[in-house]
Amino acid sequence: MALRYLRARRQEGFISVIALFSFLGIGLGVATLIIVMSVMNGFRAELLDRILGMNGHYEIKAPQNQPLTDYQPVIDSLMNVDGVVRVSPLIQGQVMAAAGSNASGALVRGMASDELDKLTVLSQNIVDGNREGFEEGRSVLVGYRLAQSLGLRSGDRIKLISPKTTSTVVGALPRVKTYVIAGLFNTGMYEYDSGYIYMSLQAAQKYFKLGEGVTALEIFATDPDRALAIRQQIINAVPIRAFIYDWQQSRASFFNALEVERNVMFLILTLIILVAAFNIISSLIMLVKDKGRDVAILRTMGATRGMIMRVFFIAGASIGVVGTLFGFILGLGFCANIDRIKNAIEGLTGAELFSAEIYFLSNLPAKVDPSEVTAVVIMALVISLAATIYPSWRAARLDPIEALRYE
């Protein structure tokens, strides 16, 4: 009976149209929530993997930007901390990279060759050339986007100009040195591919005139959460006066902005489901008004108020349940084929939907979290079922005498 009430007849067509829009509203709301939350999760996970794949979980720097000289005892002390897997000496400095008439700002990172091997995000993504001569300090690795902007390939020469000057008889001159590009790397993250240059630790010490010193020590733990849990042990293990930053502090504004955006998007998109729920309420109230004579006849034939309430409750609940199921399937299907859909839309429109310069990543990630999908489905079901209670109660409270008085 409940399902028959939802089927459109000529005089009830408008009610069925509202029910159809309610179904589509709930379905699209659930699908949109699943898609957006999955993309936000994938975006955060990809950024976290790539950022922490290129940087340590902790960074130790000497105060006033002074180099760390006697750092081996610090490394030995940190390696005794449970959860620390390695400590890597690092030299980092800003330069101007130039080739012919082209120039671009870049960040030079100097590290030992064996430490570079452990950065799999970089070492396993060399797309042009190799690391020949890197360890001897004769060559460097350059991000492929930076090389493209300078018009360079592997085997070409790149000129590095340091903002720190060298005193000469003719005055202060910028420090300039030319290196051979051993290879180009493509990490898939725009920030690194367009602005990073890697050279050996010894070459960086010579270029920045640090002697045997380094600018920082990078600490790698078993995983990011484990790293945050052992913060106090790491602080206690550093026997010198230094600044210690964890990965959340160094990128705090970035990850906080992602979390705020994620929560706000969840609240905004939930309104789609609420609007669809109000459509269910309005369609059921109109259905109750239209079926008042039928309800009165059923009551005079012995139907209880509970039976009448169940009829209209099932009618409204079926819209919510089927709509939620439709949105669940649509959302998961979209997430599973999100790159194909993006490429198809870009092919049709000719516009770039996911620019690496803006979103930092070169592809659109989606990571489906089963617990979040379950929460979205349960929320949609609760809202749609709650929307049917008041119209069903009104139908059950209908007085058969009043309903039939003018029939």
Phi, psi and chi 1 to 4 in degrees:
 res  aa     phi    psi   chi1   chi2   chi3   chi4
   1 MET       -  -41.9 -173.0  179.7  -65.6      -
   2 ALA   -62.7  -42.9      -      -      -      -
   3 LEU   -69.4  -33.5  -64.5  177.9      -      -
   4 ARG   -67.6  -34.0 -164.1  178.3   77.0  178.4
   5 TYR   -63.6  -28.2  -81.6  176.8      -      -
   6 LEU   -81.3  -18.6  -70.5  175.6      -      -
   7 ARG   -72.8  137.8  -71.5 -158.8  -61.5  -93.1
   8 ALA   -77.9  130.7      -      -      -      -
   9 ARG  -117.3  172.4  -70.4 -171.7  -65.9 -180.0
  10 ARG   -55.9  -44.6 -178.9  173.2  -60.5  176.4
  11 GLN   -81.9   -9.8   64.3  -90.0   27.6      -
  12 GLU  -116.0   15.8  -60.2  160.2    7.7      -
  13 GLY   -62.0  -37.8      -      -      -      -
  14 PHE   -64.7  -38.1 -174.9   64.4      -      -
  15 ILE   -62.8  -42.2  -61.2  172.7      -      -
  16 SER   -67.7  -32.9  -64.6      -      -      -
  17 VAL   -64.6  -42.7  168.3      -      -      -
  18 ILE   -62.9  -41.3  -64.5  177.2      -      -
  19 ALA   -62.5  -39.0      -      -      -      -
  20 LEU   -63.8  -43.0  175.8   62.8      -      -
  21 PHE   -66.5  -33.7  -78.6  121.7      -      -
  22 SER   -64.1  -43.5  -56.8      -      -      -
  23 PHE   -60.2  -46.9  161.4   79.0      -      -
  24 LEU   -67.0  -37.1  -68.8  175.7      -      -
  25 GLY   -63.4  -45.9      -      -      -      -
  26 ILE   -66.9  -43.7  -70.2  176.2      -      -
  27 GLY   -60.7  -48.3      -      -      -      -
  28 LEU   -68.1  -34.6  -67.8  176.3      -      -
  29 GLY   -64.0  -46.2      -      -      -      -
  30 VAL   -64.3  -45.1  170.0      -      -      -
  31 ALA   -62.1  -44.2      -      -      -      -
  32 THR   -63.2  -42.4  -55.1      -      -      -
  33 LEU   -61.4  -45.5  -97.0  176.2      -      -
  34 ILE   -63.1  -43.5  -68.6  173.8      -      -
  35 ILE   -65.3  -49.6  -66.2  165.9      -      -
  36 VAL   -64.7  -45.4  169.9      -      -      -
  37 MET   -64.3  -37.3  -59.7  -55.0  -70.3      -
  38 SER   -67.2  -42.0  -62.5      -      -      -
  39 VAL   -65.2  -41.9  169.6      -      -      -
  40 MET   -63.4  -41.4  -64.6  -68.8  -73.3      -
  41 ASN   -63.8  -45.0  -72.0  -22.1      -      -
  42 GLY   -64.7  -39.4      -      -      -      -
  43 PHE   -61.9  -45.9 -170.1   67.1      -      -
  44 ARG   -66.6  -43.8 -174.1 -178.7 -174.2  -81.5
  45 ALA   -63.9  -42.3      -      -      -      -
  46 GLU   -65.0  -43.9  -78.2  -72.0  -37.4      -
  47 LEU   -63.7  -42.5  -76.6  175.1      -      -
  48 LEU   -63.4  -44.5 -167.8   59.7      -      -
  49 ASP   -62.4  -42.3  -73.4  -15.2      -      -
  50 ARG   -77.4  -39.2  -66.7  175.3 -169.6 -103.4
  51 ILE   -64.9  -47.1  -71.9  172.1      -      -
  52 LEU   -78.8  -14.8  -62.9 -177.1      -      -
  53 GLY   -76.4  -20.5      -      -      -      -
  54 MET  -107.7  -15.1  -61.5  -77.2  -76.5      -
  55 ASN  -131.4  156.9  -59.0  -85.2      -      -
  56 GLY   -76.5  167.8      -      -      -      -
  57 HIS   -75.1  -25.4  -62.0  128.4      -      -
  58 TYR  -134.7  153.1  -79.5   90.6      -      -
  59 GLU  -133.1  129.5 -169.7  173.6   66.4      -
  60 ILE  -111.9  125.7  -61.8  175.9      -      -
  61 LYS  -128.0  147.0  -70.2 -176.3  176.2 -179.8
  62 ALA   -76.2  150.9      -      -      -      -
  63 PRO   -65.7  154.8   19.6  -28.6      -      -
  64 GLN    57.9   32.1  -61.3  178.0  -11.5      -
  65 ASN    54.8   29.5  -68.3  -36.0      -      -
  66 GLN   -82.4  150.2  -64.7  -62.6  -45.5      -
  67 PRO   -72.6  150.4   24.4  -32.8      -      -
  68 LEU   -87.1  120.4  -66.6  166.8      -      -
  69 THR   -99.9  -65.7   51.7      -      -      -
  70 ASP   -88.4   74.6 -171.3   18.0      -      -
  71 TYR   -99.4   -7.6   55.9   82.7      -      -
  72 GLN   -63.5  -41.4 -169.5   57.3   46.2      -
  73 PRO   -60.6  -32.4  -23.5   33.4      -      -
  74 VAL   -66.0  -43.4 -179.2      -      -      -
  75 ILE   -62.3  -44.5  -65.4  177.3      -      -
  76 ASP   -62.3  -39.3  -64.7  -22.9      -      -
  77 SER   -67.6  -41.1  177.4      -      -      -
  78 LEU   -69.1  -33.3  -72.8  167.7      -      -
  79 MET   -67.3  -16.6  -71.5  -58.0  -65.3      -
  80 ASN   -82.8   -8.4  -67.7  -35.0      -      -
  81 VAL   -77.2  128.7  176.5      -      -      -
  82 ASP   -65.7  123.3 -175.8   29.9      -      -
  83 GLY   109.9  -18.4      -      -      -      -
  84 VAL   -85.1  124.9  173.7      -      -      -
  85 VAL   -99.1  -30.8  -67.0      -      -      -
  86 ARG  -163.6  156.7   76.4  176.0 -168.2  -87.9
  87 VAL  -127.6  124.9 -178.4      -      -      -
  88 SER  -117.0  122.3  173.4      -      -      -
  89 PRO   -67.0  142.2  -13.2   27.1      -      -
  90 LEU  -142.1  141.3  174.0   70.8      -      -
  91 ILE  -118.7  131.0  -67.0  175.2      -      -
  92 GLN  -137.1  132.8 -167.7  164.2  -87.8      -
  93 GLY  -160.3  149.3      -      -      -      -
  94 GLN   -81.5  140.3  -65.4  -75.4  -13.9      -
  95 VAL  -141.5  171.2  -61.7      -      -      -
  96 MET  -109.1  119.9  177.5   70.2   74.2      -
  97 ALA   -94.1  131.3      -      -      -      -
  98 ALA  -136.7  149.8      -      -      -      -
  99 ALA  -152.2  111.0      -      -      -      -
 100 GLY    64.3 -126.0      -      -      -      -
 101 SER   -92.3   -1.7   59.7      -      -      -
 102 ASN   -95.0  143.7  -61.5  -38.2      -      -
 103 ALA  -149.9  151.9      -      -      -      -
 104 SER  -157.4  145.7  176.2      -      -      -
 105 GLY   -70.4  146.8      -      -      -      -
 106 ALA  -150.8  163.2      -      -      -      -
 107 LEU  -115.4  119.8 -177.8   70.9      -      -
 108 VAL   -90.1  130.6  168.0      -      -      -
 109 ARG  -121.8  120.4  -73.0  168.5   64.3   89.9
 110 GLY  -104.4  128.3      -      -      -      -
 111 MET  -151.8  161.1   59.6  173.4   51.2      -
 112 ALA   -66.0  152.8      -      -      -      -
 113 SER   -62.6  -39.9 -179.2      -      -      -
 114 ASP   -68.7  -30.2   57.9  -23.5      -      -
 115 GLU   -71.2  -34.6  -66.3  -66.3  -23.3      -
 116 LEU   -65.0  -35.2 -171.7   69.9      -      -
 117 ASP   -60.3  -32.1  -71.6  -27.0      -      -
 118 LYS   -78.7  -14.9  -63.9  170.7 -175.9  175.5
 119 LEU   -84.5   80.2  -64.2  179.8      -      -
 120 THR   -64.5  -28.3   54.8      -      -      -
 121 VAL   -58.7  -32.5  172.9      -      -      -
 122 LEU   -95.4  -52.3 -174.0  145.2      -      -
 123 SER   -64.2  -27.6   59.7      -      -      -
 124 GLN   -94.1    5.7  -64.9 -179.0    2.6      -
 125 ASN  -127.3   36.7  -71.4  -72.9      -      -
 126 ILE   -82.5  112.4  -63.7  177.2      -      -
 127 VAL   -95.7  -15.6  -66.1      -      -      -
 128 ASP  -147.6  123.0 -176.1   15.4      -      -
 129 GLY    88.8 -159.2      -      -      -      -
 130 ASN  -151.8 -164.9   51.1   50.2      -      -
 131 ARG  -105.5   25.7  -71.2  171.3   47.4 -165.1
 132 GLU   -64.9  127.6 -176.3  179.7   -9.0      -
 133 GLY    83.9   -2.4      -      -      -      -
 134 PHE   -66.0  -46.0  178.7   83.9      -      -
 135 GLU   -64.6  -34.4 -168.0  169.8   -7.9      -
 136 GLU   -76.6   -8.4  -67.1   80.9    8.4      -
 137 GLY    85.2   11.6      -      -      -      -
 138 ARG   -85.7  -16.6  -65.5 -176.5  -73.5  104.9
 139 SER  -141.3  168.9   58.4      -      -      -
 140 VAL  -133.8  163.0  -65.4      -      -      -
 141 LEU  -107.0  133.6  -62.8  174.7      -      -
 142 VAL  -125.2  141.7 -179.5      -      -      -
 143 GLY   -61.1  138.9      -      -      -      -
 144 TYR   -66.9  -31.2   89.0  100.1      -      -
 145 ARG   -69.9  -37.9  -71.3 -178.4 -177.6  -88.2
 146 LEU   -63.7  -43.1  176.0   60.3      -      -
 147 ALA   -62.9  -39.4      -      -      -      -
 148 GLN   -62.8  -41.5  -78.2 -178.4  -16.6      -
 149 SER   -66.8  -25.8   66.8      -      -      -
 150 LEU   -95.9   -4.3  -62.7  175.0      -      -
 151 GLY    71.6   37.4      -      -      -      -
 152 LEU  -117.1  158.5  -61.5  173.8      -      -
 153 ARG  -134.6  175.4  -61.6  178.4   60.6 -174.7
 154 SER   -63.6  140.2   63.7      -      -      -
 155 GLY    96.3  -19.8      -      -      -      -
 156 ASP   -78.8  171.3  -66.0  -20.3      -      -
 157 ARG  -106.4  140.8  -66.6 -177.3  176.0  -86.2
 158 ILE  -124.7  136.0 -174.8  170.7      -      -
 159 LYS   -99.6  127.8 -174.4 -175.2  -64.8 -178.0
 160 LEU  -109.7  126.8  -58.6 -176.2      -      -
 161 ILE  -117.4  118.2  -54.1  169.2      -      -
 162 SER   -88.4  141.9  172.0      -      -      -
 163 PRO   -69.4  -18.6   23.6  -32.7      -      -
 164 LYS   -78.5  132.6  -65.9 -176.7  179.1  179.5
 165 THR   -94.7  162.3   57.6      -      -      -
 166 THR  -118.4  130.9  -58.4      -      -      -
 167 SER   -75.9  129.9  -62.4      -      -      -
 168 THR  -131.9  178.4   66.0      -      -      -
 169 VAL   -67.0  -21.7  -68.0      -      -      -
 170 VAL  -100.0    7.7  -64.7      -      -      -
 171 GLY   117.6 -171.5      -      -      -      -
 172 ALA   -80.7  126.2      -      -      -      -
 173 LEU  -122.8  145.3  -64.1  175.3      -      -
 174 PRO   -66.3  150.2   22.9  -32.1      -      -
 175 ARG   -81.3  121.8 -161.3  174.4  -55.2  149.1
 176 VAL  -127.2  133.9 -178.7      -      -      -
 177 LYS  -148.7  146.3 -169.7  165.6 -176.4 -179.7
 178 THR  -108.7  135.3  -58.8      -      -      -
 179 TYR  -125.7  156.4  -65.7   89.0      -      -
 180 VAL   -87.5  136.8  176.1      -      -      -
 181 ILE   -82.1  110.7  -60.7  176.3      -      -
 182 ALA   -75.3  -38.5      -      -      -      -
 183 GLY  -164.6  163.9      -      -      -      -
 184 LEU  -113.2  138.2  -51.3  179.7      -      -
 185 PHE  -114.7  148.8   58.5   84.1      -      -
 186 ASN  -131.0   96.4  177.9   11.6      -      -
 187 THR   -83.4  -13.3   64.4      -      -      -
 188 GLY    86.2    1.5      -      -      -      -
 189 MET  -117.0  121.6 -169.6  164.4  178.3      -
 190 TYR   -59.5  -39.9 -178.1   80.9      -      -
 191 GLU   -58.3  -41.5  178.5 -176.9   -6.9      -
 192 TYR   -79.6  -42.9  -61.4  135.0      -      -
 193 ASP   -68.8  -21.7  -63.8  -22.6      -      -
 194 SER  -105.0   -2.2   64.1      -      -      -
 195 GLY  -149.6    9.3      -      -      -      -
 196 TYR  -113.7  140.8  -86.2   46.3      -      -
 197 ILE  -131.1  130.3  -61.9  173.0      -      -
 198 TYR  -110.1  134.8  -80.3   82.7      -      -
 199 MET  -136.8  168.1   65.5  171.7   60.9      -
 200 SER   -67.7  159.0   68.9      -      -      -
 201 LEU   -62.5  -43.8 -172.9   66.3      -      -
 202 GLN   -64.9  -40.1  -67.4   76.4   15.1      -
 203 ALA   -65.5  -39.0      -      -      -      -
 204 ALA   -68.3  -38.7      -      -      -      -
 205 GLN   -61.8  -39.6  -73.8  173.4  -26.4      -
 206 LYS   -71.2  -41.7 -172.5 -179.1  -64.0 -175.9
 207 TYR   -66.9  -43.8  178.0   75.6      -      -
 208 PHE   -90.0    1.4  -69.8  107.3      -      -
 209 LYS    55.5   55.7  -67.6 -170.0  174.8 -178.2
 210 LEU  -103.6    0.5  -63.6  176.2      -      -
 211 GLY    66.3 -122.6      -      -      -      -
 212 GLU   -98.0    7.0  -64.1  -62.9  -39.9      -
 213 GLY   -87.5  169.9      -      -      -      -
 214 VAL  -134.0  162.7  -63.6      -      -      -
 215 THR   -88.2  -22.4   58.5      -      -      -
 216 ALA  -161.1  164.0      -      -      -      -
 217 LEU  -120.0  129.2  -64.7  175.9      -      -
 218 GLU  -102.0  130.9  -75.8 -168.4  -34.9      -
 219 ILE  -108.5  129.5  -56.9  170.9      -      -
 220 PHE  -113.6  126.3  -66.7   83.6      -      -
 221 ALA  -104.7 -178.6      -      -      -      -
 222 THR   -66.0  -35.6   50.4      -      -      -
 223 ASP  -160.3  164.6   60.0   74.3      -      -
 224 PRO   -59.5  -42.4  -24.6   33.4      -      -
 225 ASP   -66.8  -40.0  -64.8  -32.4      -      -
 226 ARG   -62.7  -37.5  174.7   63.7  174.6  160.3
 227 ALA   -61.6  -42.4      -      -      -      -
 228 LEU   -67.9  -30.1  -63.9  176.1      -      -
 229 ALA   -72.5  -24.3      -      -      -      -
 230 ILE  -106.0   24.2   59.6  173.2      -      -
 231 ARG   -57.8  -46.5  177.1  179.0  175.2   79.8
 232 GLN   -65.5  -37.9 -168.0   57.9   47.8      -
 233 GLN   -64.2  -37.5  -68.2   94.3  -55.3      -
 234 ILE   -67.0  -42.0  -71.0  176.2      -      -
 235 ILE   -60.9  -43.6  -66.7  173.9      -      -
 236 ASN   -67.5  -26.1  -64.4  -24.1      -      -
 237 ALA   -83.7   -9.2      -      -      -      -
 238 VAL   -90.2  110.4  177.8      -      -      -
 239 PRO   -84.8    3.6   30.8  -31.6      -      -
 240 ILE  -119.7  167.2   60.6  173.3      -      -
 241 ARG   -79.5  118.3 -178.0  168.3  172.4  -96.9
 242 ALA  -158.9  162.8      -      -      -      -
 243 PHE   -93.4  134.8  -65.8  111.2      -      -
 244 ILE  -122.6  122.3  -57.1  174.6      -      -
 245 TYR  -119.9  132.6  -53.5   93.7      -      -
 246 ASP   -92.4  173.8   60.7   45.2      -      -
 247 TRP   -66.9  -27.0   62.7  -91.1      -      -
 248 GLN   -73.2  -38.1  -82.8 -168.3  -22.8      -
 249 GLN   -69.2  -41.2  -70.8  173.5  -36.7      -
 250 SER   -68.6  -25.8   59.1      -      -      -
 251 ARG  -125.3   32.6  -58.8  -89.1 -179.6  167.2
 252 ALA   -59.3  -49.4      -      -      -      -
 253 SER   -62.4  -36.4   57.8      -      -      -
 254 PHE   -67.1  -52.3 -173.6   73.9      -      -
 255 PHE   -72.0  -32.3  -75.7  107.8      -      -
 256 ASN   -65.1  -40.1  -72.3  -18.5      -      -
 257 ALA   -62.9  -40.7      -      -      -      -
 258 LEU   -61.9  -42.3  -81.7 -179.7      -      -
 259 GLU   -67.4  -42.2 -169.3   63.6   27.4      -
 260 VAL   -63.8  -44.5  169.8      -      -      -
 261 GLU   -62.0  -38.8 -175.6  178.7    3.5      -
 262 ARG   -63.8  -45.1 -177.9  172.8  171.9  -85.0
 263 ASN   -67.2  -40.1  -66.8  -25.6      -      -
 264 VAL   -66.4  -41.7  170.2      -      -      -
 265 MET   -62.7  -37.4  -70.9  -62.6  -68.4      -
 266 PHE   -62.3  -45.7 -178.2   85.4      -      -
 267 LEU   -65.6  -41.6  -68.4  175.0      -      -
 268 ILE   -65.5  -45.7  -68.3  172.7      -      -
 269 LEU   -72.1  -23.1  -65.2  173.6      -      -
 270 THR   -63.8  -27.4  -58.3      -      -      -
 271 LEU   -62.6  -28.0  -65.4  177.4      -      -
 272 ILE   -61.4  -43.9  -61.1  176.1      -      -
 273 ILE   -66.8  -37.6  -59.5  176.7      -      -
 274 LEU   -65.0  -40.5  -72.0  174.6      -      -
 275 VAL   -62.4  -42.4  170.0      -      -      -
 276 ALA   -64.0  -35.7      -      -      -      -
 277 ALA   -64.6  -39.1      -      -      -      -
 278 PHE   -65.8  -32.8  -79.4  113.4      -      -
 279 ASN   -64.4  -37.9  -75.8  -21.9      -      -
 280 ILE   -62.2  -43.8  -67.6  177.0      -      -
 281 ILE   -60.2  -47.6  -65.5  174.3      -      -
 282 SER   -65.8  -40.2   61.1      -      -      -
 283 SER   -66.9  -37.6   63.4      -      -      -
 284 LEU   -70.7  -37.7  -77.0 -178.4      -      -
 285 ILE   -63.8  -42.1  -70.7  176.6      -      -
 286 MET   -65.3  -36.9  -66.6  175.3   64.5      -
 287 LEU   -66.3  -40.5 -175.8   63.8      -      -
 288 VAL   -63.0  -42.5  168.9      -      -      -
 289 LYS   -64.8  -40.0 -174.5  175.1  179.7   61.9
 290 ASP   -71.6  -32.1 -172.0   72.0      -      -
 291 LYS   -98.1   18.2  -62.5  -65.7 -176.0 -179.3
 292 GLY   -58.3  -42.4      -      -      -      -
 293 ARG   -64.7  -40.8 -178.3  179.0   59.1 -178.2
 294 ASP   -63.5  -41.1  -62.6   13.2      -      -
 295 VAL   -63.1  -42.6  170.8      -      -      -
 296 ALA   -61.6  -42.9      -      -      -      -
 297 ILE   -64.2  -41.9  -66.3  173.4      -      -
 298 LEU   -61.4  -40.9  -70.9  171.6      -      -
 299 ARG   -64.4  -40.8  -71.6  -64.2  -51.1  -80.3
 300 THR   -69.7  -21.5   57.1      -      -      -
 301 MET   -85.7   -1.1  -67.0  173.5   63.8      -
 302 GLY   113.0    0.9      -      -      -      -
 303 ALA   -68.0  134.9      -      -      -      -
 304 THR   -82.4  167.5   63.4      -      -      -
 305 ARG   -62.9  -35.8  -72.1 -177.6  173.8  178.5
 306 GLY   -62.5  -38.2      -      -      -      -
 307 MET   -66.5  -43.8  -67.7  171.0   62.7      -
 308 ILE   -62.5  -42.9  -60.3  -60.2      -      -
 309 MET   -62.7  -39.4 -171.0  171.3 -177.4      -
 310 ARG   -65.9  -36.8  -76.9 -164.6  -64.5  -87.0
 311 VAL   -59.2  -49.6  168.2      -      -      -
 312 PHE   -76.6  -29.0  -73.1   94.0      -      -
 313 PHE   -66.1  -43.2 -177.7   84.1      -      -
 314 ILE   -65.7  -37.8  -67.0  172.2      -      -
 315 ALA   -61.5  -45.4      -      -      -      -
 316 GLY   -74.1  -39.3      -      -      -      -
 317 ALA   -65.8  -33.1      -      -      -      -
 318 SER   -62.4  -35.4   60.5      -      -      -
 319 ILE   -63.7  -47.7  -60.6  173.2      -      -
 320 GLY   -65.8  -43.2      -      -      -      -
 321 VAL   -67.7  -48.0  171.6      -      -      -
 322 VAL   -66.9  -39.3  176.5      -      -      -
 323 GLY   -63.6  -41.4      -      -      -      -
 324 THR   -64.4  -42.4  -58.0      -      -      -
 325 LEU   -62.4  -41.7  179.4   61.9      -      -
 326 PHE   -62.2  -44.5  167.0   72.7      -      -
 327 GLY   -65.8  -37.4      -      -      -      -
 328 PHE   -61.3  -48.4  171.5   76.3      -      -
 329 ILE   -66.8  -43.4  -64.6  172.3      -      -
 330 LEU   -63.1  -42.9  178.9   63.6      -      -
 331 GLY   -64.9  -46.7      -      -      -      -
 332 LEU   -66.3  -38.7  -66.8 -176.2      -      -
 333 GLY   -64.0  -39.6      -      -      -      -
 334 PHE   -65.4  -43.3 -164.7   99.4      -      -
 335 CYS   -64.4  -37.3  -70.1      -      -      -
 336 ALA   -69.0  -24.0      -      -      -      -
 337 ASN  -123.5   28.8  -59.9  -80.7      -      -
 338 ILE   -65.1  -38.0 -168.0  164.4      -      -
 339 ASP   -69.2  -38.7  -89.4  -35.9      -      -
 340 ARG   -63.7  -42.0  -64.7  177.1 -176.1  174.4
 341 ILE   -65.1  -43.1  -64.7  170.9      -      -
 342 LYS   -60.4  -46.0  177.0 -177.9   78.6   75.1
 343 ASN   -64.3  -37.0  -66.1  -25.5      -      -
 344 ALA   -66.2  -42.6      -      -      -      -
 345 ILE   -65.9  -41.8  -64.7  174.5      -      -
 346 GLU   -63.8  -36.0  -72.7 -179.9  -15.2      -
 347 GLY   -67.2  -35.5      -      -      -      -
 348 LEU   -76.3  -40.8  -70.3  173.0      -      -
 349 THR   -92.2  -23.4   60.9      -      -      -
 350 GLY    75.7    9.4      -      -      -      -
 351 ALA  -107.2  148.4      -      -      -      -
 352 GLU   -88.0  113.6 -171.8  177.2    8.4      -
 353 LEU   -81.6  -27.5  -61.0  179.8      -      -
 354 PHE  -131.5   81.8 -166.5   74.9      -      -
 355 SER   -76.0  128.1  174.5      -      -      -
 356 ALA   -64.6  -29.7      -      -      -      -
 357 GLU   -65.1  -28.4  -69.8   84.9  -10.8      -
 358 ILE   -94.9  -44.4  -60.7  173.5      -      -
 359 TYR   -99.8    4.3  -62.0  102.7      -      -
 360 PHE    71.6  -24.5  -62.2  101.2      -      -
 361 LEU  -110.4  151.6  -61.3  175.7      -      -
 362 SER   -90.8   -9.0   55.5      -      -      -
 363 ASN  -133.8  165.9   63.7  -27.0      -      -
 364 LEU   -97.0  108.8 -174.6   60.1      -      -
 365 PRO   -88.2  153.2   31.5  -30.6      -      -
 366 ALA  -144.9  123.4      -      -      -      -
 367 LYS  -124.6  108.9 -179.1 -178.7  178.1 -178.2
 368 VAL   -79.7  121.7  178.1      -      -      -
 369 ASP   -98.4  113.0 -174.2  -14.4      -      -
 370 PRO   -56.5  -37.1  -24.5   33.6      -      -
 371 SER   -67.2  -39.1   60.0      -      -      -
 372 GLU   -69.4  -41.1  -76.2 -172.8  -10.7      -
 373 VAL   -61.3  -42.7  172.8      -      -      -
 374 THR   -61.4  -42.8  -57.5      -      -      -
 375 ALA   -62.9  -40.8      -      -      -      -
 376 VAL   -64.4  -45.0  169.4      -      -      -
 377 VAL   -63.4  -45.1  169.3      -      -      -
 378 ILE   -63.0  -43.0  -68.5  174.6      -      -
 379 MET   -61.1  -44.3  179.7 -169.3   67.1      -
 380 ALA   -63.3  -41.2      -      -      -      -
 381 LEU   -65.5  -43.6  -70.9  174.3      -      -
 382 VAL   -62.6  -45.0  169.5      -      -      -
 383 ILE   -64.2  -44.9  -69.1  175.2      -      -
 384 SER   -69.5  -36.2   57.3      -      -      -
 385 LEU   -71.0  -38.3  -66.9  178.6      -      -
 386 ALA   -64.6  -30.9      -      -      -      -
 387 ALA   -68.2  -19.7      -      -      -      -
 388 THR   -89.2  -11.0   63.5      -      -      -
 389 ILE   -66.5  -51.1  -66.2  174.9      -      -
 390 TYR   -63.7  -48.3  174.1   70.1      -      -
 391 PRO   -60.6  -38.1  -22.0   33.6      -      -
 392 SER   -65.6  -39.6  -56.6      -      -      -
 393 TRP   -65.3  -39.6  177.4   79.7      -      -
 394 ARG   -63.7  -39.5  -80.5 -163.5   57.5  176.8
 395 ALA   -64.5  -39.3      -      -      -      -
 396 ALA   -69.5  -29.7      -      -      -      -
 397 ARG   -85.1    0.3  -60.2  -68.6  -61.6  177.6
 398 LEU   -65.4  129.9 -168.7   65.2      -      -
 399 ASP   -83.4  117.5 -174.0   -2.7      -      -
 400 PRO   -60.9  -32.6   18.6  -29.5      -      -
 401 ILE   -65.8  -45.3  -62.6  175.3      -      -
 402 GLU   -66.6  -36.8  -70.3  -63.5  -34.7      -
 403 ALA   -66.9  -32.8      -      -      -      -
 404 LEU   -99.3    0.0  -64.9  174.1      -      -
 405 ARG   -58.7  -41.7 -179.2 -176.0  -61.5  -87.1
 406 TYR  -108.0   13.9  -58.5  107.2      -      -
 407 GLU   -84.3      -  -64.1  -63.6  -27.6      -
